[in-house]
Amino acid sequence: MSEKDALMIIRPFVSAIARDDREAYKTFLTSDIVFVHRPSGNTIRGFDAVSASFTKWRREFSELSIEILDAFASQNRAVAQLRWKGRHGSKNLNVDFIGCWVLSIRDEKLCEIVDFYDKGTYQQQIDRAV
């Protein structure tokens, strides 16, 4: 897979998550997708579980934009540096943090996403209301 092909998968996938378009983003996931959340140490396996996790997390935000700051790919792997900005719904707070996804692609779909982000900055922003 070329870098261009990989980015043609990543960009609309990220856009669909930002729009909370579950039907769209689900089309980019394999049935055995694995989501590794490095900040918490959790690993979620399978289409239904990963989709439910994304839906739950996305619903915590009344507004969300995700900007791809940088991305590159080689063969079936890609890395995307992301800037997440939005309004956390339960606390009505603005959040703005940087993250990075390392993605694996199989048959033109995402089969693994490893999530790294600045948990300290994110948590400080959420804890401001406390």
MILUMRO-25841 format. One record per atom (N, C-alpha, C): residue number from 1; x, y, z; chain. Coordinates in steps of 0.001 Angstrom, whole numbers, padded with zeros to 6 digits, m for minus. Atoms other than C-alpha are relative to their C-alpha. Last residue first. Layout:
! MILUMRO-25841
node num->NUM x->X y->Y z->Z cadena->A
...
This chain:
! MILUMRO-25841
node num->130 x->000081 y->000588 z->m001343 cadena->A
node num->130 x->m013053 y->020449 z->040186 cadena->A
node num->130 x->000403 y->001018 z->001051 cadena->A
node num->129 x->001336 y->m000225 z->m000567 cadena->A
node num->129 x->m013825 y->022294 z->036969 cadena->A
node num->129 x->m000112 y->m000480 z->001435 cadena->A
node num->128 x->000177 y->m001424 z->m000335 cadena->A
node num->128 x->m010158 y->022591 z->036014 cadena->A
node num->128 x->m001329 y->000273 z->000685 cadena->A
node num->127 x->000049 y->m000207 z->m001447 cadena->A
node num->127 x->m009834 y->018777 z->036219 cadena->A
node num->127 x->m000201 y->001470 z->000397 cadena->A
node num->126 x->001252 y->000553 z->m000519 cadena->A
node num->126 x->m010748 y->018293 z->032544 cadena->A
node num->126 x->m000154 y->000301 z->001491 cadena->A
node num->125 x->001093 y->m000782 z->000562 cadena->A
node num->125 x->m007974 y->020642 z->031363 cadena->A
node num->125 x->m001351 y->m000477 z->000531 cadena->A
node num->124 x->m000010 y->m001326 z->m000620 cadena->A
node num->124 x->m005425 y->019111 z->033707 cadena->A
node num->124 x->m001176 y->000833 z->m000491 cadena->A
node num->123 x->000563 y->000124 z->m001349 cadena->A
node num->123 x->m006464 y->015631 z->032518 cadena->A
node num->123 x->m000017 y->001331 z->000721 cadena->A
node num->122 x->001430 y->000294 z->000086 cadena->A
node num->122 x->m005888 y->016492 z->028851 cadena->A
node num->122 x->m000627 y->m000025 z->001391 cadena->A
node num->121 x->000662 y->m001231 z->000445 cadena->A
node num->121 x->m002515 y->018105 z->029535 cadena->A
node num->121 x->m001509 y->m000198 z->m000044 cadena->A
node num->120 x->m000160 y->m001024 z->m001039 cadena->A
node num->120 x->m001349 y->015104 z->031560 cadena->A
node num->120 x->m000718 y->001286 z->m000359 cadena->A
node num->119 x->001025 y->000200 z->m001030 cadena->A
node num->119 x->m002789 y->012561 z->029113 cadena->A
node num->119 x->000080 y->001066 z->001089 cadena->A
node num->118 x->m000488 y->m000735 z->m001154 cadena->A
node num->118 x->m000699 y->013877 z->026233 cadena->A
node num->118 x->m001065 y->m000032 z->001098 cadena->A
node num->117 x->000320 y->m001423 z->m000066 cadena->A
node num->117 x->m001694 y->011251 z->023741 cadena->A
node num->117 x->000514 y->000590 z->001291 cadena->A
node num->116 x->m000864 y->m000689 z->m000955 cadena->A
node num->116 x->m000729 y->007813 z->022448 cadena->A
node num->116 x->m000484 y->001445 z->000051 cadena->A
node num->115 x->000268 y->m001389 z->m000347 cadena->A
node num->115 x->m003256 y->005561 z->020738 cadena->A
node num->115 x->000966 y->000485 z->001075 cadena->A
node num->114 x->m000679 y->m000169 z->m001284 cadena->A
node num->114 x->m002350 y->002311 z->018992 cadena->A
node num->114 x->m000018 y->001502 z->000292 cadena->A
node num->113 x->m000287 y->m001399 z->m000309 cadena->A
node num->113 x->m004877 y->001578 z->016265 cadena->A
node num->113 x->000647 y->000017 z->001374 cadena->A
node num->112 x->m000540 y->m000317 z->m001330 cadena->A
node num->112 x->m005041 y->m001871 z->014708 cadena->A
node num->112 x->000244 y->001496 z->000093 cadena->A
node num->111 x->000088 y->001226 z->m000806 cadena->A
node num->111 x->m006928 y->m003479 z->011800 cadena->A
node num->111 x->000603 y->000200 z->001395 cadena->A
node num->110 x->m000838 y->m000057 z->m001191 cadena->A
node num->110 x->m007750 y->m000307 z->009878 cadena->A
node num->110 x->m000199 y->m001270 z->000819 cadena->A
node num->109 x->000720 y->m000367 z->m001219 cadena->A
node num->109 x->m009194 y->m001080 z->006460 cadena->A
node num->109 x->000981 y->000024 z->001165 cadena->A
node num->108 x->000490 y->m001380 z->000101 cadena->A
node num->108 x->m007751 y->m001200 z->002940 cadena->A
node num->108 x->m000906 y->000414 z->001157 cadena->A
node num->107 x->001120 y->000003 z->000950 cadena->A
node num->107 x->m007340 y->m004987 z->003038 cadena->A
node num->107 x->m000712 y->001355 z->m000039 cadena->A
node num->106 x->000097 y->001280 z->000703 cadena->A
node num->106 x->m005148 y->m004677 z->006114 cadena->A
node num->106 x->m001240 y->000057 z->m000894 cadena->A
node num->105 x->001033 y->000093 z->001028 cadena->A
node num->105 x->m003940 y->m001422 z->007647 cadena->A
node num->105 x->000071 y->m001369 z->m000665 cadena->A
node num->104 x->m000314 y->001104 z->000903 cadena->A
node num->104 x->m002014 y->m000876 z->010864 cadena->A
node num->104 x->m001194 y->m000184 z->m000927 cadena->A
node num->103 x->001078 y->000783 z->000591 cadena->A
node num->103 x->m002206 y->002467 z->012614 cadena->A
node num->103 x->000547 y->m001105 z->m000881 cadena->A
node num->102 x->m000761 y->000902 z->000860 cadena->A
node num->102 x->000063 y->004333 z->015022 cadena->A
node num->102 x->m001029 y->m001016 z->m000493 cadena->A
node num->101 x->000491 y->001343 z->000269 cadena->A
node num->101 x->m002004 y->007174 z->016401 cadena->A
node num->101 x->000988 y->m000722 z->m000896 cadena->A
node num->100 x->m000621 y->000684 z->001123 cadena->A
node num->100 x->m000536 y->010270 z->017992 cadena->A
node num->100 x->m000612 y->m001385 z->m000118 cadena->A
node num->99 x->m000102 y->001447 z->m000091 cadena->A
node num->99 x->m002083 y->012789 z->020303 cadena->A
node num->99 x->000653 y->m000566 z->m001240 cadena->A
node num->98 x->m000656 y->000661 z->001127 cadena->A
node num->98 x->m002040 y->016505 z->020977 cadena->A
node num->98 x->000048 y->m001502 z->000263 cadena->A
node num->97 x->m001156 y->000831 z->m000305 cadena->A
node num->97 x->m004408 y->018317 z->023313 cadena->A
node num->97 x->000489 y->m000702 z->m001266 cadena->A
node num->96 x->m000891 y->m000153 z->001151 cadena->A
node num->96 x->m007020 y->021075 z->023384 cadena->A
node num->96 x->001256 y->m000799 z->000326 cadena->A
node num->95 x->m001202 y->000817 z->m000073 cadena->A
node num->95 x->m009981 y->020892 z->025737 cadena->A
node num->95 x->000771 y->000151 z->m001306 cadena->A
node num->94 x->m000769 y->000134 z->001227 cadena->A
node num->94 x->m012677 y->023489 z->026319 cadena->A
node num->94 x->001217 y->m000872 z->000267 cadena->A
node num->93 x->m001331 y->m000584 z->000041 cadena->A
node num->93 x->m014852 y->022805 z->029322 cadena->A
node num->93 x->000630 y->m000177 z->m001370 cadena->A
node num->92 x->000098 y->m001187 z->000840 cadena->A
node num->92 x->m018603 y->022210 z->029590 cadena->A
node num->92 x->001327 y->000761 z->m000059 cadena->A
node num->91 x->m000551 y->m001097 z->m000790 cadena->A
node num->91 x->m018059 y->019740 z->032447 cadena->A
node num->91 x->m000006 y->001314 z->m000766 cadena->A
node num->90 x->000460 y->000098 z->m001386 cadena->A
node num->90 x->m020254 y->016931 z->031152 cadena->A
node num->90 x->000497 y->001159 z->000857 cadena->A
node num->89 x->001409 y->m000238 z->m000299 cadena->A
node num->89 x->m019889 y->017980 z->027524 cadena->A
node num->89 x->m000370 y->000015 z->001457 cadena->A
node num->88 x->000373 y->001179 z->m000773 cadena->A
node num->88 x->m016144 y->018327 z->027059 cadena->A
node num->88 x->m001390 y->000249 z->000559 cadena->A
node num->87 x->000655 y->m000374 z->m001248 cadena->A
node num->87 x->m015862 y->021029 z->024422 cadena->A
node num->87 x->m000465 y->m001276 z->000665 cadena->A
node num->86 x->001439 y->000104 z->m000130 cadena->A
node num->86 x->m013439 y->020478 z->021617 cadena->A
node num->86 x->m000501 y->000477 z->001337 cadena->A
node num->85 x->000539 y->m001205 z->m000634 cadena->A
node num->85 x->m009973 y->020366 z->020229 cadena->A
node num->85 x->m001502 y->m000162 z->000107 cadena->A
node num->84 x->001398 y->000163 z->m000394 cadena->A
node num->84 x->m007962 y->017248 z->019371 cadena->A
node num->84 x->m000431 y->001274 z->000720 cadena->A
node num->83 x->000347 y->m001014 z->m001002 cadena->A
node num->83 x->m004697 y->017811 z->017530 cadena->A
node num->83 x->m001500 y->m000093 z->000223 cadena->A
node num->82 x->001332 y->m000601 z->m000003 cadena->A
node num->82 x->m003502 y->014668 z->015786 cadena->A
node num->82 x->m000126 y->001074 z->001071 cadena->A
node num->81 x->m000027 y->m000882 z->m001163 cadena->A
node num->81 x->m000126 y->013256 z->014781 cadena->A
node num->81 x->m001279 y->000829 z->m000065 cadena->A
node num->80 x->000672 y->m001291 z->000130 cadena->A
node num->80 x->m000797 y->010396 z->012386 cadena->A
node num->80 x->000120 y->000757 z->001312 cadena->A
node num->79 x->m000052 y->m000769 z->m001240 cadena->A
node num->79 x->001405 y->007351 z->011894 cadena->A
node num->79 x->m000667 y->001339 z->m000276 cadena->A
node num->78 x->000081 y->m001456 z->000118 cadena->A
node num->78 x->000838 y->004738 z->009223 cadena->A
node num->78 x->000072 y->000612 z->001389 cadena->A
node num->77 x->m000032 y->m000724 z->m001276 cadena->A
node num->77 x->001598 y->001061 z->008700 cadena->A
node num->77 x->m000057 y->001500 z->m000268 cadena->A
node num->76 x->001303 y->000122 z->m000656 cadena->A
node num->76 x->000707 y->m001300 z->005816 cadena->A
node num->76 x->m000061 y->000714 z->001361 cadena->A
node num->75 x->000632 y->001300 z->000176 cadena->A
node num->75 x->003503 y->m000297 z->003421 cadena->A
node num->75 x->m001335 y->m000035 z->000736 cadena->A
node num->74 x->m000903 y->000889 z->000718 cadena->A
node num->74 x->004966 y->002914 z->004756 cadena->A
node num->74 x->m000626 y->m001385 z->000014 cadena->A
node num->73 x->000298 y->001433 z->000043 cadena->A
node num->73 x->002854 y->005800 z->005955 cadena->A
node num->73 x->001088 y->m000725 z->m000773 cadena->A
node num->72 x->m000803 y->000689 z->001008 cadena->A
node num->72 x->003101 y->009415 z->006962 cadena->A
node num->72 x->m000293 y->m001486 z->000089 cadena->A
node num->71 x->000296 y->001422 z->000201 cadena->A
node num->71 x->000987 y->011897 z->008850 cadena->A
node num->71 x->000940 y->m000547 z->m001061 cadena->A
node num->70 x->m001018 y->000643 z->000819 cadena->A
node num->70 x->001348 y->015365 z->010315 cadena->A
node num->70 x->m000399 y->m001463 z->m000141 cadena->A
node num->69 x->m001148 y->m000904 z->000065 cadena->A
node num->69 x->m000904 y->017863 z->012030 cadena->A
node num->69 x->001089 y->m000540 z->m000907 cadena->A
node num->68 x->m001183 y->000814 z->000257 cadena->A
node num->68 x->m004116 y->015954 z->011323 cadena->A
node num->68 x->001161 y->000966 z->m000205 cadena->A
node num->67 x->m000855 y->m000468 z->001082 cadena->A
node num->67 x->m006736 y->018162 z->012925 cadena->A
node num->67 x->001184 y->m000953 z->m000142 cadena->A
node num->66 x->m001259 y->000734 z->m000021 cadena->A
node num->66 x->m009522 y->016657 z->014994 cadena->A
node num->66 x->000788 y->000436 z->m001227 cadena->A
node num->65 x->m000691 y->m000033 z->001287 cadena->A
node num->65 x->m012498 y->018812 z->015846 cadena->A
node num->65 x->001309 y->m000757 z->000182 cadena->A
node num->64 x->m001329 y->000596 z->000147 cadena->A
node num->64 x->m014936 y->018111 z->018629 cadena->A
node num->64 x->000511 y->000229 z->m001411 cadena->A
node num->63 x->m000661 y->m000486 z->001218 cadena->A
node num->63 x->m018074 y->019715 z->020049 cadena->A
node num->63 x->001372 y->m000672 z->m000063 cadena->A
node num->62 x->001086 y->m000627 z->000740 cadena->A
node num->62 x->m020524 y->018338 z->022625 cadena->A
node num->62 x->000522 y->000577 z->m001315 cadena->A
node num->61 x->m000296 y->m001322 z->000535 cadena->A
node num->61 x->m017802 y->015962 z->023748 cadena->A
node num->61 x->m001210 y->000546 z->m000752 cadena->A
node num->60 x->m000388 y->m000856 z->m001126 cadena->A
node num->60 x->m018358 y->012957 z->026037 cadena->A
node num->60 x->000232 y->001443 z->m000444 cadena->A
node num->59 x->001201 y->m000596 z->m000589 cadena->A
node num->59 x->m020266 y->011340 z->023145 cadena->A
node num->59 x->000311 y->000859 z->001221 cadena->A
node num->58 x->000396 y->m001151 z->000817 cadena->A
node num->58 x->m016963 y->010754 z->021338 cadena->A
node num->58 x->m001199 y->000721 z->000601 cadena->A
node num->57 x->m000970 y->m001079 z->m000184 cadena->A
node num->57 x->m015688 y->008521 z->024150 cadena->A
node num->57 x->m000442 y->001251 z->m000757 cadena->A
node num->56 x->000079 y->m000492 z->m001383 cadena->A
node num->56 x->m018837 y->006381 z->024240 cadena->A
node num->56 x->000938 y->001189 z->000207 cadena->A
node num->55 x->001274 y->m000699 z->m000153 cadena->A
node num->55 x->m018980 y->006059 z->020450 cadena->A
node num->55 x->m000117 y->000603 z->001392 cadena->A
node num->54 x->m000097 y->m001270 z->000723 cadena->A
node num->54 x->m015283 y->005183 z->020203 cadena->A
node num->54 x->m001271 y->000829 z->000198 cadena->A
node num->53 x->m000942 y->m000849 z->m000732 cadena->A
node num->53 x->m015658 y->002541 z->022912 cadena->A
node num->53 x->000133 y->001367 z->m000664 cadena->A
node num->52 x->000691 y->m000464 z->m001207 cadena->A
node num->52 x->m018779 y->001076 z->021289 cadena->A
node num->52 x->000901 y->000943 z->000805 cadena->A
node num->51 x->001014 y->m000973 z->000428 cadena->A
node num->51 x->m016997 y->000863 z->017922 cadena->A
node num->51 x->m000730 y->000584 z->001208 cadena->A
node num->50 x->m000722 y->m001225 z->000380 cadena->A
node num->50 x->m013992 y->m000831 z->019551 cadena->A
node num->50 x->m001000 y->001076 z->m000419 cadena->A
node num->49 x->m000566 y->m000612 z->m001200 cadena->A
node num->49 x->m016213 y->m003373 z->021332 cadena->A
node num->49 x->000728 y->001309 z->m000320 cadena->A
node num->48 x->001070 y->m000520 z->m000856 cadena->A
node num->48 x->m018333 y->m004135 z->018267 cadena->A
node num->48 x->000556 y->000729 z->001220 cadena->A
node num->47 x->000742 y->m001100 z->000610 cadena->A
node num->47 x->m015396 y->m004446 z->015862 cadena->A
node num->47 x->m001036 y->000609 z->000945 cadena->A
node num->46 x->001221 y->000324 z->000723 cadena->A
node num->46 x->m013213 y->m006637 z->018014 cadena->A
node num->46 x->m000793 y->001228 z->m000415 cadena->A
node num->45 x->m000064 y->000870 z->001179 cadena->A
node num->45 x->m010581 y->m006134 z->020651 cadena->A
node num->45 x->m001376 y->m000226 z->m000602 cadena->A
node num->44 x->001379 y->000353 z->000349 cadena->A
node num->44 x->m010020 y->m003373 z->023198 cadena->A
node num->44 x->000059 y->m000764 z->m001316 cadena->A
node num->43 x->000086 y->000478 z->001373 cadena->A
node num->43 x->m006627 y->m003026 z->024859 cadena->A
node num->43 x->m001426 y->m000476 z->m000230 cadena->A
node num->42 x->001104 y->000864 z->000444 cadena->A
node num->42 x->m006257 y->m000951 z->028000 cadena->A
node num->42 x->000147 y->m000392 z->m001464 cadena->A
node num->41 x->m000450 y->001382 z->000048 cadena->A
node num->41 x->m002937 y->000371 z->029336 cadena->A
node num->41 x->m001071 y->m000968 z->m000477 cadena->A
node num->40 x->000663 y->000776 z->m001053 cadena->A
node num->40 x->m004563 y->003650 z->030348 cadena->A
node num->40 x->000507 y->m001433 z->000088 cadena->A
node num->39 x->000053 y->m000717 z->m001281 cadena->A
node num->39 x->m002276 y->006051 z->028474 cadena->A
node num->39 x->m000634 y->m000797 z->001132 cadena->A
node num->38 x->m001223 y->000004 z->m000812 cadena->A
node num->38 x->m001425 y->003380 z->025846 cadena->A
node num->38 x->m000120 y->000777 z->001309 cadena->A
node num->37 x->000002 y->m001320 z->m000614 cadena->A
node num->37 x->m004950 y->002827 z->024527 cadena->A
node num->37 x->001170 y->000061 z->000981 cadena->A
node num->36 x->m000886 y->000004 z->m001160 cadena->A
node num->36 x->m004564 y->m000138 z->022191 cadena->A
node num->36 x->000081 y->001433 z->000513 cadena->A
node num->35 x->m000294 y->m001366 z->m000416 cadena->A
node num->35 x->m007470 y->m000558 z->019780 cadena->A
node num->35 x->000794 y->m000072 z->001292 cadena->A
node num->34 x->m000553 y->m000080 z->m001349 cadena->A
node num->34 x->m007614 y->m003906 z->017974 cadena->A
node num->34 x->000321 y->001464 z->000268 cadena->A
node num->33 x->m000757 y->m001199 z->m000377 cadena->A
node num->33 x->m009840 y->m004393 z->014920 cadena->A
node num->33 x->000463 y->m000084 z->001458 cadena->A
node num->32 x->m000863 y->000353 z->m001132 cadena->A
node num->32 x->m011019 y->m007968 z->014310 cadena->A
node num->32 x->000895 y->001166 z->000440 cadena->A
node num->31 x->000815 y->000659 z->m001033 cadena->A
node num->31 x->m014025 y->m007095 z->012115 cadena->A
node num->31 x->000829 y->m000343 z->001240 cadena->A
node num->30 x->000150 y->001434 z->000234 cadena->A
node num->30 x->m011867 y->m004637 z->010177 cadena->A
node num->30 x->m000838 y->m000604 z->001126 cadena->A
node num->29 x->m000539 y->000932 z->m000993 cadena->A
node num->29 x->m012530 y->m000924 z->010604 cadena->A
node num->29 x->m000202 y->m001452 z->m000432 cadena->A
node num->28 x->m001462 y->000019 z->000093 cadena->A
node num->28 x->m012914 y->001810 z->007937 cadena->A
node num->28 x->000650 y->m001025 z->000927 cadena->A
node num->27 x->m000376 y->000590 z->001295 cadena->A
node num->27 x->m016643 y->001280 z->007332 cadena->A
node num->27 x->001512 y->m000117 z->m000162 cadena->A
node num->26 x->000012 y->001458 z->m000108 cadena->A
node num->26 x->m017244 y->001873 z->011056 cadena->A
node num->26 x->000417 y->m000673 z->m001307 cadena->A
node num->25 x->m001287 y->000477 z->m000507 cadena->A
node num->25 x->m016141 y->005476 z->010606 cadena->A
node num->25 x->000040 y->m001513 z->000136 cadena->A
node num->24 x->m001145 y->m000241 z->000886 cadena->A
node num->24 x->m019004 y->006266 z->008242 cadena->A
node num->24 x->001282 y->m000587 z->000580 cadena->A
node num->23 x->000145 y->000868 z->001174 cadena->A
node num->23 x->m021826 y->004634 z->010214 cadena->A
node num->23 x->001180 y->000167 z->m000944 cadena->A
node num->22 x->m000343 y->001386 z->m000318 cadena->A
node num->22 x->m020573 y->006219 z->013406 cadena->A
node num->22 x->m000097 y->m000919 z->m001213 cadena->A
node num->21 x->000705 y->000750 z->001040 cadena->A
node num->21 x->m020609 y->009774 z->012058 cadena->A
node num->21 x->000387 y->m001469 z->000134 cadena->A
node num->20 x->000809 y->000995 z->m000707 cadena->A
node num->20 x->m019600 y->011586 z->015241 cadena->A
node num->20 x->m000883 y->m000765 z->m000982 cadena->A
node num->19 x->001414 y->m000311 z->000286 cadena->A
node num->19 x->m018357 y->014456 z->013038 cadena->A
node num->19 x->m000958 y->m000874 z->000805 cadena->A
node num->18 x->000245 y->m001376 z->m000436 cadena->A
node num->18 x->m014858 y->014225 z->014596 cadena->A
node num->18 x->m001465 y->000391 z->m000197 cadena->A
node num->17 x->000024 y->m000005 z->m001468 cadena->A
node num->17 x->m014942 y->010438 z->014231 cadena->A
node num->17 x->m000315 y->001404 z->000511 cadena->A
node num->16 x->001248 y->000638 z->m000429 cadena->A
node num->16 x->m015922 y->010720 z->010553 cadena->A
node num->16 x->m000105 y->m000038 z->001521 cadena->A
node num->15 x->001094 y->m000942 z->000227 cadena->A
node num->15 x->m013095 y->013201 z->009892 cadena->A
node num->15 x->m001338 y->m000573 z->000489 cadena->A
node num->14 x->m000126 y->m001026 z->m001041 cadena->A
node num->14 x->m010551 y->010855 z->011443 cadena->A
node num->14 x->m001139 y->001010 z->m000118 cadena->A
node num->13 x->000296 y->000657 z->m001269 cadena->A
node num->13 x->m011749 y->008000 z->009202 cadena->A
node num->13 x->000028 y->001022 z->001138 cadena->A
node num->12 x->001462 y->000070 z->m000179 cadena->A
node num->12 x->m011851 y->010299 z->006149 cadena->A
node num->12 x->m000419 y->m000707 z->001293 cadena->A
node num->11 x->000661 y->m001316 z->m000016 cadena->A
node num->11 x->m008192 y->011246 z->006660 cadena->A
node num->11 x->m001518 y->m000105 z->000134 cadena->A
node num->10 x->m000108 y->m000678 z->m001296 cadena->A
node num->10 x->m006885 y->007804 z->007632 cadena->A
node num->10 x->m000786 y->001306 z->000030 cadena->A
node num->9 x->000807 y->000703 z->m000996 cadena->A
node num->9 x->m008092 y->005825 z->004604 cadena->A
node num->9 x->m000043 y->000805 z->001300 cadena->A
node num->8 x->001378 y->m000064 z->000509 cadena->A
node num->8 x->m006840 y->008176 z->001875 cadena->A
node num->8 x->m000958 y->m000781 z->000908 cadena->A
node num->7 x->000546 y->m001276 z->m000447 cadena->A
node num->7 x->m003691 y->008542 z->003984 cadena->A
node num->7 x->m001434 y->000203 z->m000493 cadena->A
node num->6 x->000215 y->000058 z->m001451 cadena->A
node num->6 x->m002984 y->004859 z->003521 cadena->A
node num->6 x->m000637 y->001291 z->000504 cadena->A
node num->5 x->001133 y->000885 z->m000271 cadena->A
node num->5 x->m003468 y->005067 z->m000248 cadena->A
node num->5 x->m000330 y->m000048 z->001490 cadena->A
node num->4 x->001216 y->m000686 z->000443 cadena->A
node num->4 x->m001154 y->008092 z->m000528 cadena->A
node num->4 x->m001246 y->m000835 z->000292 cadena->A
node num->3 x->000292 y->m001007 z->m001018 cadena->A
node num->3 x->001532 y->006345 z->001526 cadena->A
node num->3 x->m001302 y->000726 z->m000359 cadena->A
node num->2 x->m000782 y->m001228 z->000079 cadena->A
node num->2 x->001330 y->003432 z->m000882 cadena->A
node num->2 x->m000373 y->000938 z->001144 cadena->A
node num->1 x->000842 y->m001174 z->000000 cadena->A
node num->1 x->000000 y->000000 z->000000 cadena->A
node num->1 x->000887 y->001236 z->000000 cadena->A
